Amino acid sequence: MRTGWAAFMGLVLAGCAAAEPAWEAGTSPEGLYYEVAGEGPWVVLLHGFSLDGRMWEPQAKELAREYRVVRYDLRGHGRSAGFTGPYASREDLRDVLDAVGAGRVTLVGLSAGAQIAVDFTLSHPDRVEKLVLAAPGLTGYVPKDGFAWLAPVMEAVRAGDASEAARRWAATPLMAIPTNPAGDTLMRTIVADNADLWLEASNPEQVLTPPAIERLSEIDVPTLVVVGEHDLGDTHRVADTLVTCIAGASKRVVPNAGHMVNLAVPDVFRETVETFLRAAARERPEQLPGCATSKEG
């Protein structure tokens, strides 16, 4: 009996192990570290500032059971190359896609990652299938609420204490995850590992010109905007701008979540993304009024 049970459990465990996606790591020609797993349509995960590809841990493995998932570390983050000269994050993304052999992809970005996803879509529209923009940033948007909450972080930066700056940053209203201790711990660990970002003398990013906020009506792919109900006011304003100016875009406000929505409610976020990815593309409505348009490339 014990032998039969042991054999049965061995088969079960072997089946579970076989189902676990295997991650393949690599580095793009420009020095960006990436990981790829799964089979199916391409889905690319873009993390936020001060984080790295590990922030997608609660979603990446499950998504890789149905999709070919790519997660990578932005320049200056994680195991990717630093800020050694002028660069553009949207072109770094193209570099990663070319390195892994991806054609058209769905981009899932959070915060700065969402901003990069939009900029990339405007620069390379033929490479994008769908967009998921979580807690989004937006090139050209001017914040309205100020940054008083950032003062303790900048005090540590001026003192040259990168570790303390990172610790204080992780405790800000933007980053903290009081509703999910496991997600908060993961976020704080990643932020601490990326502490050296706070002492970078400059960031020679070549921003999109004209900025994305003037060109959103050019985006012609199914788009989902996800924002936590407790996120900052400026993030909600960006989300509303995206939904208003990208024809056919939809918005999901997630309860009990702030800016780090994928870590605050990981299962809800994953299910929201999966539902959107499986949905058939809807017909694009007519261009909406009240949104700026640029004729420049």
C-alpha positions as CSV (number, residue, x, y, z in Angstrom):
1,M,0.0,0.0,0.0
2,R,2.8,2.4,0.9
3,T,4.6,1.6,-2.3
4,G,1.5,2.3,-4.3
5,W,0.9,5.6,-2.6
6,A,4.5,6.6,-3.0
7,A,4.3,5.8,-6.7
8,F,1.1,7.8,-7.0
9,M,2.5,10.8,-5.3
10,G,5.7,10.6,-7.4
11,L,3.6,10.9,-10.5
12,V,1.6,13.8,-9.1
13,L,4.8,15.7,-8.1
14,A,6.4,14.9,-11.4
15,G,3.4,16.3,-13.2
16,C,3.5,19.5,-11.1
17,A,7.2,19.9,-11.8
18,A,6.6,19.5,-15.5
19,A,3.9,22.2,-15.4
20,E,6.2,24.7,-13.7
21,P,7.4,27.2,-16.4
22,A,11.2,27.1,-16.9
23,W,12.8,30.6,-17.1
24,E,15.5,31.2,-19.6
25,A,17.8,34.2,-18.8
26,G,19.7,36.3,-21.2
27,T,21.1,39.8,-21.8
28,S,20.3,42.0,-24.8
29,P,23.0,43.6,-26.9
30,E,22.5,46.8,-24.9
31,G,23.0,45.0,-21.6
32,L,19.5,44.5,-20.4
33,Y,18.9,41.4,-18.3
34,Y,15.7,39.5,-19.2
35,E,13.9,36.2,-18.5
36,V,11.6,34.3,-20.8
37,A,9.2,31.4,-20.0
38,G,6.1,29.7,-21.4
39,E,4.5,29.2,-24.8
40,G,1.9,31.1,-26.7
41,P,1.2,34.8,-27.5
42,W,3.9,37.2,-26.3
43,V,3.3,39.1,-23.0
44,V,6.0,41.5,-21.8
45,L,6.0,42.8,-18.2
46,L,7.5,46.2,-17.4
47,H,8.3,47.2,-13.8
48,G,8.3,50.5,-12.1
49,F,11.1,52.8,-11.0
50,S,13.4,51.5,-8.2
51,L,12.1,47.9,-8.8
52,D,13.1,45.1,-11.2
53,G,11.6,42.1,-12.9
54,R,11.0,40.3,-9.5
55,M,8.1,42.6,-8.8
56,W,6.1,40.4,-11.2
57,E,6.7,37.2,-9.2
58,P,3.0,36.9,-8.1
59,Q,1.8,37.0,-11.7
60,A,4.7,35.8,-14.0
61,K,4.6,32.1,-13.3
62,E,0.8,31.8,-13.8
63,L,0.8,33.9,-17.0
64,A,3.6,31.7,-18.4
65,R,1.3,28.7,-18.3
66,E,-0.7,30.3,-21.2
67,Y,1.6,32.9,-22.7
68,R,5.2,33.4,-23.7
69,V,6.2,35.8,-20.9
70,V,9.1,38.2,-20.9
71,R,10.2,40.2,-17.9
72,Y,13.3,42.3,-17.8
73,D,15.1,44.8,-15.7
74,L,15.0,48.4,-16.9
75,R,18.3,50.2,-17.5
76,G,20.0,51.0,-14.2
77,H,17.8,48.5,-12.3
78,G,18.4,45.0,-11.2
79,R,21.0,43.1,-13.3
80,S,20.8,45.5,-16.3
81,A,23.4,47.9,-17.6
82,G,23.7,51.3,-15.9
83,F,23.3,54.9,-17.3
84,T,26.5,55.1,-19.2
85,G,25.3,57.4,-21.9
86,P,22.2,58.7,-23.7
87,Y,19.4,56.1,-24.1
88,A,15.7,55.8,-24.6
89,S,13.7,53.2,-22.5
90,R,11.3,52.6,-25.4
91,E,14.3,51.6,-27.6
92,D,15.7,49.4,-24.8
93,L,12.4,47.6,-24.9
94,R,12.7,47.1,-28.7
95,D,16.2,45.8,-28.1
96,V,14.8,43.2,-25.7
97,L,12.1,42.1,-28.0
98,D,14.6,41.7,-30.8
99,A,16.9,39.7,-28.6
100,V,14.1,37.2,-27.7
101,G,12.7,37.0,-31.2
102,A,9.3,38.6,-30.3
103,G,7.1,40.1,-33.0
104,R,3.8,41.7,-31.9
105,V,3.4,41.7,-28.1
106,T,1.1,42.6,-25.3
107,L,2.7,45.1,-22.9
108,V,1.8,45.0,-19.2
109,G,3.4,47.9,-17.5
110,L,3.2,49.5,-14.0
111,S,3.9,53.1,-13.2
112,A,7.1,54.0,-15.2
113,G,6.7,50.6,-17.0
114,A,3.3,51.8,-18.2
115,Q,4.8,55.0,-19.4
116,I,7.4,53.1,-21.4
117,A,4.7,50.9,-22.8
118,V,2.8,53.9,-24.2
119,D,5.9,55.6,-25.5
120,F,6.9,52.3,-27.2
121,T,3.5,51.9,-28.8
122,L,3.7,55.4,-30.3
123,S,7.2,54.7,-31.6
124,H,6.6,51.2,-32.8
125,P,2.9,50.6,-33.3
126,D,3.4,47.6,-35.5
127,R,5.0,45.7,-32.5
128,V,2.0,46.0,-30.1
129,E,-1.1,43.8,-29.9
130,K,-2.6,45.0,-26.6
131,L,-1.8,47.3,-23.6
132,V,-2.3,46.9,-19.9
133,L,-1.4,50.2,-18.1
134,A,-1.4,49.8,-14.3
135,A,-0.9,52.8,-12.0
136,P,0.3,54.6,-15.1
137,G,2.8,57.3,-15.7
138,L,2.5,59.4,-18.8
139,T,5.2,61.4,-20.7
140,G,4.3,65.1,-20.7
141,Y,1.9,65.0,-17.8
142,V,2.5,67.7,-15.3
143,P,1.7,66.6,-11.7
144,K,-0.8,68.8,-9.9
145,D,-0.5,67.7,-6.2
146,G,3.2,68.3,-5.6
147,F,5.7,66.0,-3.9
148,A,5.7,67.0,-0.2
149,W,5.6,63.3,0.7
150,L,9.0,62.9,-1.1
151,A,10.8,65.3,1.2
152,P,12.2,62.7,3.7
153,V,13.6,60.7,0.8
154,M,15.4,63.7,-0.8
155,E,16.9,64.6,2.6
156,A,18.6,61.2,2.7
157,V,19.7,61.6,-0.9
158,R,21.3,65.0,-0.1
159,A,23.1,63.2,2.8
160,G,24.5,60.6,0.4
161,D,22.7,57.8,2.2
162,A,21.3,55.5,-0.6
163,S,20.1,52.8,1.8
164,E,18.2,55.3,3.9
165,A,16.7,56.9,0.9
166,A,15.5,53.6,-0.4
167,R,14.0,52.7,3.0
168,R,12.1,56.0,3.2
169,W,11.0,55.7,-0.5
170,A,9.5,52.2,0.3
171,A,7.5,53.8,3.2
172,T,6.0,56.6,1.1
173,P,2.3,56.6,0.3
174,L,3.2,55.8,-3.3
175,M,5.0,52.6,-2.5
176,A,3.9,51.1,0.8
177,I,1.5,48.2,0.7
178,P,-0.2,48.1,4.2
179,T,-2.9,45.6,3.0
180,N,-0.6,42.8,2.0
181,P,2.5,42.2,4.2
182,A,4.0,39.6,1.8
183,G,3.7,42.1,-1.1
184,D,5.1,44.9,1.0
185,T,8.1,42.7,2.0
186,L,8.9,41.8,-1.6
187,M,8.6,45.4,-2.6
188,R,10.9,46.6,0.2
189,T,13.5,43.9,-0.6
190,I,13.6,44.9,-4.3
191,V,13.8,48.6,-3.5
192,A,16.7,48.0,-1.1
193,D,18.5,46.0,-3.7
194,N,18.2,49.0,-6.1
195,A,19.2,51.6,-3.6
196,D,22.1,52.9,-5.6
197,L,19.7,54.5,-8.0
198,W,19.2,57.3,-5.5
199,L,22.9,58.4,-5.9
200,E,23.0,58.5,-9.7
201,A,24.3,61.9,-10.7
202,S,22.1,62.1,-13.8
203,N,19.7,60.1,-16.0
204,P,20.5,60.8,-19.7
205,E,17.1,59.5,-20.9
206,Q,16.0,60.8,-24.3
207,V,12.3,61.4,-23.8
208,L,9.7,61.0,-26.4
209,T,9.1,64.1,-28.5
210,P,6.4,65.3,-28.9
211,P,5.3,63.7,-25.5
212,A,2.8,60.9,-25.3
213,I,0.1,63.1,-23.7
214,E,-0.2,65.0,-27.0
215,R,-0.4,61.8,-29.1
216,L,-2.7,59.4,-27.3
217,S,-5.3,59.4,-30.1
218,E,-2.7,57.7,-32.3
219,I,-2.9,54.5,-30.2
220,D,-5.0,51.9,-32.0
221,V,-4.8,48.8,-29.9
222,P,-7.1,47.4,-27.1
223,T,-6.1,49.1,-23.9
224,L,-6.9,48.4,-20.3
225,V,-6.0,50.9,-17.6
226,V,-5.8,49.6,-14.0
227,V,-5.6,51.8,-11.0
228,G,-5.8,51.2,-7.2
229,E,-8.6,53.0,-5.5
230,H,-6.1,54.5,-2.9
231,D,-3.5,55.6,-5.5
232,L,-2.4,59.2,-5.6
233,G,-4.6,61.8,-7.2
234,D,-2.1,62.4,-10.1
235,T,-2.2,58.7,-11.0
236,H,-6.0,58.8,-11.2
237,R,-5.8,61.9,-13.4
238,V,-3.3,60.1,-15.7
239,A,-5.6,57.0,-15.8
240,D,-8.6,59.2,-16.7
241,T,-6.6,61.0,-19.5
242,L,-5.6,57.6,-21.0
243,V,-9.1,56.3,-20.9
244,T,-10.5,59.5,-22.4
245,C,-7.9,59.9,-25.2
246,I,-7.3,56.3,-26.3
247,A,-10.3,55.3,-28.3
248,G,-12.0,52.2,-26.8
249,A,-9.8,52.1,-23.7
250,S,-11.4,50.7,-20.5
251,K,-10.6,51.3,-16.9
252,R,-10.7,49.1,-13.8
253,V,-10.4,50.6,-10.4
254,V,-9.2,48.0,-7.9
255,P,-10.5,48.1,-4.3
256,N,-8.0,47.8,-1.4
257,A,-5.0,48.8,-3.5
258,G,-2.7,51.7,-3.9
259,H,0.0,52.4,-6.5
260,M,1.6,48.9,-6.2
261,V,-1.6,47.3,-7.3
262,N,-0.1,44.1,-8.6
263,L,1.5,43.4,-5.2
264,A,-1.4,44.7,-3.0
265,V,-4.0,42.3,-4.6
266,P,-1.9,39.9,-6.7
267,D,-4.6,37.4,-7.6
268,V,-7.2,40.1,-8.4
269,F,-4.6,41.9,-10.6
270,R,-3.7,38.7,-12.4
271,E,-7.3,37.7,-13.0
272,T,-8.0,41.2,-14.4
273,V,-5.1,41.0,-16.8
274,E,-6.0,37.4,-17.9
275,T,-9.6,38.3,-18.6
276,F,-8.5,41.3,-20.7
277,L,-6.0,39.2,-22.6
278,R,-8.5,36.5,-23.5
279,A,-11.2,39.0,-24.7
280,A,-11.6,39.5,-28.4
281,A,-10.6,42.9,-29.7
282,R,-13.4,45.4,-29.9
283,E,-14.1,47.7,-32.8
284,R,-12.3,51.0,-32.5
285,P,-14.7,53.9,-31.8
286,E,-14.4,57.3,-33.5
287,Q,-11.7,59.6,-32.3
288,L,-12.7,61.2,-29.1
289,P,-12.9,65.0,-28.8
290,G,-10.8,67.1,-26.4
291,C,-7.5,65.2,-26.8
292,A,-4.4,66.8,-28.3
293,T,-3.0,65.3,-31.5
294,S,0.5,65.8,-33.0
295,K,1.2,65.3,-36.7
296,E,5.0,64.9,-35.9
297,G,6.6,61.5,-35.7
